Amino acid sequence: MPTLLPDWPELQGAFVAALRDPAAPPPGAIGKTGAAPSAKRFSVYRNNVAVSLIDALAANFPVTAALIGEEPFAALARSFMASHLPETPMLMDYGQEFAGFITGFDPLAHLGFLADVARLERVWNTAYNAADLNLASIETLSDIAPDALERTVFEFHPAAGLVRSAHPIASIWFAHQGSDTEAALKSLPQGGEDAWITRPVADVQIRRLPAGAAVFVERLLAGDPLGDAAEAAADADDAFDAAAAIGGLFESGAVSDLTCPT
């Protein structure tokens, strides 16, 4: 006997497409069961989904939301949802592509800093939810032969992340953590900032890095050996202090292991 229902994958695809488009009718057989009542119920469900995802994005990107206001953020979130629905039930992970989406979102093109702030918040969220992992201590370096130190590769805790920006993103973020955000935003430093995000114990920390240290960390995160990373950092910043930078990595709880390829 032929079935009146479409194939399940087909219905799922139509259902998702209708969730993305507020003007779309209920999908497939759903729209044929009671006509107007079904359309109304589906519209309520679609709106509830949209509100829950807007709320999830606002929770995951609170500073980004505060910077542009509730209504503009809701409009931004709805535009994002049209092409980026959650891939998992864990809404704390929602918005992995949000910063990139903001970069190409023309109505906010005049806010050049906004995408980088969102990127910082995304890394903060990743750090907050990262699994616990044993950390290496700085004493581990003493186990490596002096002539092998330059070849040493750092492995990082999954909570560690770097966001480099031409805007003062760390200061913008810190401004929203205090009691007088407006005053803090009026006294932002000029120029860019490189933010180093770690979770040494239970609390996520954000530190501003000088230019040389940022290059150093960036190269180490990319898998470069210690010697190459230090050389690149020194080229970028005459004031780069390798010992201080290495000490800072261990102090911030960022290093999980050291390896030295033969």
Backbone as numpy.savetxt, mean C-alpha at the origin, in Angstrom:
# Nx Ny Nz CAx CAy CAz Cx Cy Cz
-34.27 -32.46 -19.60 -35.11 -31.26 -19.60 -34.23 -30.01 -19.60
-34.45 -29.09 -20.51 -33.61 -27.89 -20.53 -33.86 -27.04 -19.29
-32.81 -26.41 -18.80 -32.92 -25.56 -17.62 -33.20 -24.12 -18.02
-33.95 -23.42 -17.15 -34.24 -22.01 -17.41 -33.12 -21.10 -16.92
-32.21 -21.67 -16.12 -31.11 -20.88 -15.58 -29.90 -20.94 -16.50
-29.14 -19.89 -16.63 -27.90 -19.94 -17.42 -26.84 -20.74 -16.69
-25.78 -21.04 -17.38 -24.66 -21.71 -16.73 -24.21 -20.88 -15.54
-23.75 -21.58 -14.48 -23.33 -20.88 -13.26 -22.21 -19.88 -13.52
-21.14 -20.24 -14.25 -20.10 -19.23 -14.53 -20.64 -18.02 -15.29
-21.58 -18.28 -16.20 -22.17 -17.16 -16.96 -22.95 -16.24 -16.04
-23.74 -16.84 -15.12 -24.51 -16.04 -14.18 -23.60 -15.26 -13.24
-22.52 -15.90 -12.80 -21.57 -15.20 -11.93 -20.97 -13.99 -12.63
-20.57 -14.19 -13.89 -19.99 -13.09 -14.65 -20.96 -11.94 -14.83
-22.22 -12.27 -15.13 -23.23 -11.24 -15.30 -23.52 -10.53 -13.98
-23.49 -11.29 -12.90 -23.75 -10.73 -11.57 -22.67 -9.71 -11.20
-21.40 -10.08 -11.43 -20.29 -9.18 -11.13 -20.37 -7.93 -12.00
-20.67 -8.12 -13.28 -20.77 -6.97 -14.20 -21.86 -6.01 -13.74
-22.98 -6.56 -13.26 -24.07 -5.71 -12.80 -23.72 -4.98 -11.50
-22.89 -5.60 -10.67 -22.44 -4.93 -9.45 -21.58 -3.71 -9.78
-20.83 -3.79 -10.87 -19.94 -2.70 -11.25 -20.69 -1.49 -11.80
-21.86 -1.73 -12.38 -22.58 -0.67 -13.11 -23.89 -0.34 -12.40
-24.00 0.82 -11.76 -25.22 1.17 -11.02 -26.46 1.23 -11.90
-26.29 1.41 -13.21 -27.44 1.53 -14.10 -27.85 0.19 -14.70
-27.09 -0.86 -14.47 -27.37 -2.16 -15.09 -28.57 -2.83 -14.43
-29.38 -3.54 -15.21 -30.51 -4.28 -14.63 -30.01 -5.53 -13.90
-30.85 -6.16 -13.10 -30.44 -7.41 -12.45 -30.03 -8.43 -13.51
-29.02 -9.23 -13.24 -28.51 -10.15 -14.26 -29.38 -11.38 -14.46
-29.46 -11.82 -15.71 -30.01 -13.12 -16.06 -31.34 -13.43 -15.42
-31.41 -14.65 -14.86 -32.65 -15.14 -14.30 -33.10 -14.34 -13.09
-32.16 -13.68 -12.41 -32.53 -12.89 -11.23 -33.50 -11.79 -11.63
-33.27 -11.22 -12.79 -34.12 -10.13 -13.25 -35.46 -10.61 -13.78
-35.67 -11.92 -13.88 -36.91 -12.46 -14.43 -37.84 -13.00 -13.35
-37.41 -12.91 -12.10 -38.21 -13.47 -11.01 -38.86 -12.33 -10.23
-39.99 -11.89 -10.72 -40.70 -10.84 -10.00 -40.44 -9.45 -10.54
-39.70 -9.33 -11.62 -39.46 -8.06 -12.33 -39.12 -6.92 -11.39
-40.08 -6.01 -11.17 -39.79 -4.80 -10.37 -39.30 -5.12 -8.97
-39.95 -6.04 -8.23 -39.42 -6.36 -6.89 -38.00 -6.88 -6.93
-37.68 -7.73 -7.91 -36.32 -8.25 -8.02 -35.33 -7.14 -8.33
-35.71 -6.24 -9.21 -34.82 -5.13 -9.56 -34.56 -4.26 -8.34
-35.59 -4.02 -7.54 -35.42 -3.19 -6.35 -34.52 -3.87 -5.33
-34.74 -5.18 -5.13 -33.91 -5.90 -4.16 -32.46 -5.94 -4.60
-32.25 -6.15 -5.90 -30.87 -6.19 -6.40 -30.21 -4.82 -6.27
-30.98 -3.77 -6.52 -30.43 -2.42 -6.38 -30.00 -2.14 -4.95
-30.80 -2.60 -3.98 -30.44 -2.44 -2.57 -29.16 -3.21 -2.27
-29.09 -4.45 -2.78 -27.89 -5.26 -2.54 -26.66 -4.60 -3.16
-26.80 -4.12 -4.39 -25.68 -3.48 -5.09 -25.21 -2.25 -4.32
-26.14 -1.48 -3.81 -25.77 -0.30 -3.04 -25.06 -0.69 -1.74
-25.54 -1.75 -1.09 -24.88 -2.21 0.14 -23.45 -2.65 -0.13
-23.25 -3.34 -1.25 -21.89 -3.76 -1.63 -21.02 -2.53 -1.85
-21.55 -1.55 -2.58 -20.77 -0.33 -2.86 -20.39 0.38 -1.57
-21.35 0.53 -0.66 -21.07 1.23 0.60 -20.02 0.49 1.41
-20.13 -0.85 1.44 -19.15 -1.62 2.22 -17.75 -1.50 1.64
-17.64 -1.44 0.31 -16.32 -1.31 -0.31 -15.76 0.10 -0.15
-16.62 1.10 -0.22 -16.17 2.47 0.05 -15.65 2.57 1.47
-16.39 1.98 2.40 -15.96 2.00 3.81 -14.64 1.26 3.99
-14.47 0.15 3.27 -13.22 -0.62 3.37 -12.05 0.20 2.86
-12.23 0.88 1.73 -11.16 1.72 1.20 -10.85 2.88 2.14
-11.87 3.47 2.72 -11.65 4.57 3.66 -10.91 4.09 4.90
-11.17 2.85 5.33 -10.47 2.29 6.48 -9.02 1.96 6.13
-8.79 1.51 4.91 -7.44 1.15 4.49 -6.60 2.36 4.08
-7.27 3.44 3.69 -6.57 4.66 3.25 -7.16 5.89 3.96
-7.08 5.94 5.28 -7.74 7.02 6.03 -7.16 8.40 5.75
-5.85 8.50 5.58 -5.25 9.81 5.31 -5.62 10.29 3.91
-5.58 9.38 2.95 -6.00 9.72 1.59 -7.43 10.24 1.60
-8.29 9.55 2.34 -9.69 9.98 2.42 -9.82 11.34 3.08
-9.07 11.56 4.15 -9.16 12.84 4.86 -8.66 14.00 4.01
-7.68 13.75 3.16 -7.09 14.82 2.36 -8.07 15.40 1.34
-8.98 14.58 0.83 -9.88 15.07 -0.22 -11.32 15.21 0.26
-11.65 14.66 1.41 -13.00 14.79 1.94 -13.88 13.60 1.60
-14.96 13.46 2.36 -15.81 12.27 2.29 -16.45 12.07 0.92
-17.09 13.10 0.38 -17.80 12.94 -0.89 -16.85 12.72 -2.06
-15.78 13.51 -2.21 -14.84 13.22 -3.30 -14.20 11.84 -3.17
-13.93 11.41 -1.93 -13.35 10.08 -1.76 -14.35 9.00 -2.17
-15.62 9.18 -1.84 -16.63 8.21 -2.24 -16.72 8.12 -3.76
-16.63 9.27 -4.44 -16.66 9.27 -5.91 -15.43 8.56 -6.47
-14.27 8.83 -5.88 -13.04 8.15 -6.29 -13.17 6.65 -6.07
-13.68 6.26 -4.92 -13.81 4.84 -4.60 -14.77 4.14 -5.56
-15.88 4.80 -5.90 -16.83 4.20 -6.84 -16.20 4.01 -8.22
-15.42 4.97 -8.65 -14.73 4.82 -9.93 -13.74 3.67 -9.88
-13.03 3.55 -8.77 -12.09 2.45 -8.60 -12.80 1.11 -8.61
-13.94 1.02 -7.91 -14.69 -0.23 -7.81 -15.18 -0.72 -9.17
-15.42 0.21 -10.08 -15.94 -0.18 -11.39 -15.00 -1.10 -12.14
-13.71 -1.02 -11.82 -12.74 -1.89 -12.50 -11.92 -2.74 -11.54
-12.15 -2.58 -10.23 -11.35 -3.31 -9.25 -12.22 -3.77 -8.09
-12.86 -4.91 -8.25 -13.57 -5.50 -7.13 -12.60 -6.34 -6.30
-12.92 -6.62 -5.04 -12.00 -7.41 -4.21 -11.73 -8.78 -4.81
-10.50 -9.23 -4.66 -10.12 -10.55 -5.15 -10.19 -11.61 -4.05
-10.30 -11.18 -2.80 -10.42 -12.10 -1.67 -11.48 -11.54 -0.72
-12.00 -12.39 0.19 -12.97 -11.89 1.18 -12.34 -10.99 2.24
-11.01 -10.93 2.29 -10.31 -10.14 3.30 -10.24 -8.69 2.85
-11.18 -7.88 3.31 -11.24 -6.49 2.85 -10.08 -5.65 3.33
-9.34 -6.14 4.33 -8.14 -5.40 4.74 -7.09 -5.41 3.63
-7.24 -6.32 2.65 -6.32 -6.37 1.51 -6.83 -5.56 0.32
-8.03 -5.03 0.42 -8.63 -4.35 -0.73 -7.92 -3.03 -1.00
-7.63 -2.81 -2.27 -7.02 -1.55 -2.67 -5.56 -1.66 -3.06
-5.11 -2.85 -3.42 -3.70 -3.00 -3.80 -3.35 -2.13 -5.00
-4.31 -1.89 -5.87 -4.06 -1.09 -7.08 -4.55 0.34 -6.93
-4.95 0.72 -5.73 -5.60 2.02 -5.53 -4.67 3.19 -5.85
-3.43 3.12 -5.38 -2.49 4.22 -5.64 -2.25 4.39 -7.13
-2.06 3.29 -7.84 -1.88 3.37 -9.28 -3.10 3.94 -9.98
-4.28 3.58 -9.49 -5.51 4.12 -10.07 -5.58 5.62 -9.87
-5.21 6.09 -8.67 -5.24 7.53 -8.40 -4.30 8.28 -9.35
-3.15 7.67 -9.66 -2.19 8.31 -10.56 -2.84 8.66 -11.90
-3.73 7.79 -12.38 -4.37 8.03 -13.67 -5.76 8.61 -13.58
-6.16 9.07 -12.40 -7.52 9.59 -12.20 -7.51 11.10 -12.45
-7.97 11.49 -13.63 -7.85 12.88 -14.09 -8.45 13.92 -13.14
-9.61 13.68 -12.52 -10.17 14.72 -11.65 -9.28 15.10 -10.47
-8.33 14.23 -10.11 -7.43 14.52 -8.99 -5.99 14.73 -9.46
-5.82 14.97 -10.75 -4.46 15.11 -11.29 -3.71 16.28 -10.67
-4.43 17.28 -10.17 -3.78 18.45 -9.58 -3.21 18.16 -8.19
-3.56 17.02 -7.62 -3.05 16.62 -6.30 -1.96 15.58 -6.50
-0.81 16.03 -6.94 0.25 15.10 -7.31 0.74 14.23 -6.18
0.55 14.67 -4.95 1.03 13.93 -3.79 0.11 12.78 -3.39
-1.14 12.82 -3.86 -2.16 11.92 -3.31 -1.85 10.45 -3.56
-1.40 10.12 -4.76 -1.10 8.72 -5.07 0.03 8.19 -4.20
1.03 9.02 -3.93 2.14 8.58 -3.08 1.71 8.41 -1.63
0.80 9.25 -1.16 0.25 9.06 0.19 -0.51 7.74 0.25
-1.29 7.46 -0.78 -2.01 6.18 -0.83 -1.03 5.01 -0.88
0.06 5.18 -1.59 1.08 4.12 -1.66 1.69 3.89 -0.27
1.95 4.96 0.44 2.47 4.84 1.80 1.47 4.11 2.70
0.21 4.47 2.59 -0.80 3.81 3.42 -0.94 2.34 3.06
-0.77 2.01 1.80 -0.85 0.61 1.39 0.29 -0.19 2.02
1.49 0.36 2.00 2.63 -0.33 2.61 2.44 -0.42 4.13
1.90 0.64 4.74 1.61 0.60 6.18 0.64 -0.54 6.49
-0.40 -0.67 5.68 -1.40 -1.72 5.90 -0.78 -3.11 5.73
0.08 -3.26 4.73 0.78 -4.53 4.54 1.64 -4.85 5.74
2.35 -3.85 6.25 3.20 -4.05 7.42 2.38 -4.46 8.64
1.25 -3.81 8.82 0.40 -4.09 9.98 -0.11 -5.52 9.97
-0.43 -6.03 8.77 -1.02 -7.36 8.66 -0.01 -8.46 8.32
1.26 -8.12 8.21 2.27 -9.11 7.85 2.43 -10.15 8.96
2.78 -11.35 8.54 3.01 -12.43 9.50 4.25 -12.14 10.34
4.25 -12.66 11.56 5.43 -12.54 12.41 6.56 -13.39 11.84
7.78 -12.93 12.05 8.94 -13.64 11.54 10.12 -13.34 12.45
10.96 -14.35 12.65 12.15 -14.12 13.47 13.06 -13.10 12.80
13.70 -12.28 13.61 14.57 -11.22 13.10 16.03 -11.56 13.34
16.87 -11.08 12.44 18.32 -11.22 12.61 18.82 -10.06 13.47
19.83 -10.31 14.26 20.45 -9.25 15.05 21.71 -8.76 14.35
22.15 -7.57 14.73 23.32 -7.00 14.08 24.57 -7.84 14.37
24.53 -8.61 15.45 25.67 -9.48 15.76 25.88 -10.54 14.69
24.83 -10.81 13.90 24.96 -11.80 12.82 26.06 -11.41 11.84
26.30 -10.11 11.70 27.34 -9.66 10.78 28.72 -10.16 11.19
28.91 -10.33 12.49 30.24 -10.78 12.96 30.53 -12.21 12.57
29.51 -12.96 12.17 29.72 -14.34 11.74 30.19 -14.42 10.29
30.18 -13.28 9.60 30.55 -13.27 8.18 31.99 -12.79 8.05
32.76 -13.50 7.27 34.17 -13.13 7.07 34.26 -11.73 6.48
35.23 -10.92 6.92 35.35 -9.54 6.43 35.41 -9.44 4.91
36.10 -10.39 4.28 36.22 -10.31 2.82 34.94 -10.74 2.10
33.95 -11.21 2.86 32.68 -11.63 2.26 31.55 -10.64 2.52
31.80 -9.63 3.33 30.74 -8.69 3.69 30.14 -7.99 2.47
30.99 -7.62 1.53 30.48 -6.89 0.37 29.53 -7.73 -0.47
29.64 -9.05 -0.36 28.76 -9.94 -1.13 27.50 -10.31 -0.36
27.38 -9.86 0.86 26.25 -10.24 1.71 24.94 -9.65 1.19
23.93 -10.49 1.17 22.60 -10.08 0.72 21.65 -10.07 1.92
20.90 -8.98 2.06 19.95 -8.85 3.17 18.59 -9.41 2.77
18.00 -10.18 3.67 16.62 -10.62 3.50 15.77 -9.87 4.52
14.61 -9.38 4.06 13.83 -8.46 4.89 12.53 -9.08 5.40
12.14 -8.61 6.57 10.85 -8.98 7.15 9.75 -8.53 6.18
8.68 -9.33 6.02 7.61 -8.94 5.09 6.91 -7.63 5.46
7.12 -7.16 6.69 6.52 -5.88 7.10 7.33 -4.68 6.63
8.53 -4.91 6.13 9.40 -3.80 5.74 9.07 -3.31 4.33
9.03 -2.00 4.16 8.76 -1.44 2.85 9.25 -0.01 2.74
9.56 0.40 1.53 10.09 1.74 1.27 9.20 2.43 0.25
8.85 3.68 0.53 8.11 4.50 -0.44 8.88 5.79 -0.65
9.34 6.00 -1.87 10.08 7.20 -2.21 9.16 8.16 -2.97
9.27 9.43 -2.65 8.33 10.39 -3.25 8.98 11.75 -3.42
8.50 12.47 -4.41 8.91 13.86 -4.62 8.12 14.81 -3.72
7.25 14.25 -2.89 6.41 15.05 -2.00 6.67 14.65 -0.54
6.35 15.51 0.42 6.61 15.21 1.84 5.57 14.25 2.43
5.53 13.04 1.91 4.44 12.12 2.25 4.47 11.66 3.70
5.66 11.47 4.26 5.73 11.05 5.66 5.20 12.16 6.56
5.57 13.39 6.28 5.09 14.52 7.07 3.58 14.68 6.93
3.05 14.45 5.74 1.60 14.50 5.54 0.92 13.44 6.39
1.50 12.24 6.39 0.92 11.15 7.18 0.98 11.48 8.68
2.13 11.94 9.15 2.27 12.29 10.56 1.32 13.42 10.96
1.06 14.34 10.04 0.16 15.45 10.34 -1.24 14.98 10.70
-1.62 13.82 10.17 -2.95 13.29 10.43 -3.00 12.38 11.65
-1.90 12.23 12.33 -1.88 11.37 13.53 -2.02 12.19 14.81
-1.87 13.50 14.72 -1.94 14.36 15.90 -3.30 15.01 16.07
-3.38 15.91 17.02 -4.66 16.55 17.36 -4.93 17.80 16.53
-3.91 18.37 15.89 -4.10 19.60 15.11 -3.56 19.39 13.70
-4.32 18.63 12.93 -3.90 18.29 11.57 -3.74 19.53 10.71
-4.67 20.46 10.83 -4.64 21.66 9.97 -3.35 22.44 10.17
-2.95 22.64 11.42 -1.72 23.39 11.69 -0.51 22.64 11.18
-0.51 21.32 11.35 0.63 20.51 10.90 0.77 20.56 9.38
-0.35 20.56 8.68 -0.30 20.60 7.22 0.20 21.95 6.71
0.01 23.00 7.50 0.47 24.32 7.09 1.98 24.48 7.23
2.62 23.58 7.96 4.06 23.70 8.18 4.83 22.51 7.60
4.33 21.97 6.50 5.01 20.85 5.85 6.35 21.29 5.29
7.35 20.42 5.32 8.64 20.76 4.71 8.54 20.79 3.20
9.46 21.49 2.58 9.53 21.53 1.12 10.25 20.29 0.61
9.92 19.89 -0.60 10.63 18.79 -1.24 10.06 17.43 -0.89
10.75 16.41 -1.38 10.27 15.05 -1.22 10.77 14.38 0.04
10.17 13.24 0.33 10.57 12.43 1.47 10.54 10.96 1.09
11.45 10.21 1.68 11.50 8.76 1.49 11.12 8.12 2.81
10.05 7.33 2.80 9.49 6.76 4.02 9.86 5.29 4.14
10.40 4.93 5.28 10.80 3.56 5.59 9.80 3.01 6.60
9.07 1.97 6.20 7.99 1.42 7.02 8.42 0.05 7.55
8.35 -0.13 8.86 8.70 -1.40 9.49 7.75 -1.67 10.66
7.84 -2.88 11.18 7.06 -3.24 12.37 7.96 -4.02 13.31
8.80 -3.32 14.07 9.81 -4.00 14.89 9.22 -4.89 15.97
8.08 -4.52 16.55 7.44 -5.37 17.55 5.98 -5.53 17.16
5.11 -4.73 17.76 3.69 -4.83 17.43 3.19 -3.62 16.66
3.89 -2.51 16.76 3.43 -1.26 16.16 4.20 -0.94 14.89
3.47 -0.52 13.87 4.10 -0.10 12.62 4.77 1.25 12.84
5.98 1.38 12.32 6.72 2.63 12.43 7.04 3.18 11.05
7.01 4.49 10.93 7.41 5.17 9.70 8.56 6.11 10.03
9.64 5.98 9.26 10.81 6.83 9.47 11.16 7.52 8.15
11.59 8.75 8.26 12.09 9.46 7.08 13.57 9.11 6.91
13.94 8.77 5.69 15.34 8.42 5.41 16.01 9.53 4.62
17.28 9.83 4.92 18.04 10.73 4.05 18.26 10.07 2.69
18.64 10.87 1.72 18.71 10.38 0.34 19.61 9.16 0.19
20.80 9.21 0.78 21.73 8.09 0.64 21.18 6.82 1.25
20.60 6.92 2.43 20.04 5.74 3.09 18.88 5.17 2.29
18.09 6.05 1.66 16.97 5.57 0.85 17.46 4.77 -0.35
18.50 5.25 -1.01 19.09 4.51 -2.12 19.65 3.18 -1.63
20.31 3.21 -0.50 20.89 2.01 0.11 19.81 0.95 0.36
18.74 1.36 1.01 17.65 0.43 1.32 16.98 -0.06 0.04
16.76 0.85 -0.89 16.13 0.48 -2.16 16.91 -0.61 -2.88
18.22 -0.46 -2.91 19.06 -1.44 -3.59 19.08 -2.77 -2.84
19.13 -2.71 -1.51 19.10 -3.95 -0.72 17.77 -4.68 -0.90
16.68 -3.93 -0.91 15.37 -4.55 -1.12 15.28 -5.22 -2.49
16.01 -4.67 -3.45 16.02 -5.24 -4.80 16.91 -6.47 -4.90
17.64 -6.79 -3.82 18.48 -7.97 -3.82 19.93 -7.72 -4.11
20.33 -6.45 -4.21 21.74 -6.15 -4.46 22.58 -6.51 -3.23
23.81 -6.94 -3.43 24.69 -7.21 -2.29 25.07 -5.92 -1.57
25.54 -6.07 -0.35 25.83 -4.94 0.51 26.81 -3.95 -0.13
27.87 -4.46 -0.73 28.88 -3.58 -1.32 28.32 -2.71 -2.42
27.52 -3.32 -3.32 26.94 -2.55 -4.43 25.95 -1.51 -3.92
25.15 -1.89 -2.92 24.16 -0.96 -2.38 24.84 0.23 -1.71
25.91 -0.04 -0.97 26.63 1.04 -0.29 27.30 1.97 -1.30
27.83 1.41 -2.37 28.47 2.24 -3.40 27.45 3.15 -4.08
26.27 2.60 -4.40 25.22 3.41 -5.03 24.75 4.52 -4.10
24.66 4.20 -2.80 24.22 5.21 -1.83 25.24 6.33 -1.70
26.52 5.97 -1.68 27.58 6.98 -1.57 27.62 7.87 -2.80
27.33 7.29 -3.97 27.28 8.09 -5.20 26.12 9.09 -5.15
25.03 8.69 -4.49 23.84 9.55 -4.44 23.94 10.62 -3.37
24.75 10.35 -2.33 24.79 11.27 -1.18 26.17 11.22 -0.55
26.91 12.31 -0.67 28.26 12.35 -0.10 28.26 12.15 1.41
27.14 12.44 2.06 27.07 12.33 3.51 26.60 10.95 3.97
26.46 10.02 3.05 25.95 8.69 3.42 26.87 8.02 4.43
26.28 7.50 5.49 27.00 6.81 6.56 26.56 5.35 6.55
27.40 4.48 5.99 27.02 3.08 5.83 26.78 2.40 7.17
27.65 2.66 8.15 27.49 2.02 9.45 26.17 2.42 10.11
25.83 3.70 10.03 24.57 4.16 10.62 23.37 3.57 9.89
23.47 3.47 8.57 22.37 2.92 7.79 22.15 1.45 8.11
23.24 0.70 8.20 23.12 -0.73 8.53 22.55 -0.89 9.94
23.06 -0.11 10.88 22.54 -0.17 12.24 21.06 0.15 12.30
20.63 1.12 11.49 19.22 1.49 11.47 18.33 0.37 10.96
18.83 -0.41 10.01 18.04 -1.52 9.48 17.77 -2.56 10.57
18.79 -2.89 11.33 18.60 -3.87 12.41 17.76 -3.28 13.54
18.01 -2.03 13.87 17.27 -1.37 14.95 15.78 -1.31 14.65
15.44 -1.11 13.39 14.04 -0.99 13.01 13.35 -2.34 12.83
14.06 -3.43 13.09 13.46 -4.75 12.99 13.12 -5.16 11.58
13.95 -4.74 10.63 13.64 -4.98 9.23 14.33 -6.21 8.64
15.41 -6.66 9.26 16.24 -7.72 8.66 15.86 -9.07 9.24
15.52 -10.00 8.37 15.16 -11.34 8.83 16.30 -12.33 8.67
17.21 -12.07 7.75 18.32 -13.01 7.55 19.39 -12.35 6.68
20.57 -12.93 6.70 21.68 -12.52 5.86 22.22 -13.74 5.15
22.49 -13.59 3.87 23.10 -14.69 3.11 24.32 -14.16 2.38
25.26 -15.04 2.17 26.49 -14.65 1.49 26.81 -15.66 0.40
26.42 -15.38 -0.85 26.70 -16.30 -1.94 28.20 -16.54 -2.09
28.57 -17.76 -2.36 29.99 -18.08 -2.53 30.44 -17.75 -3.94
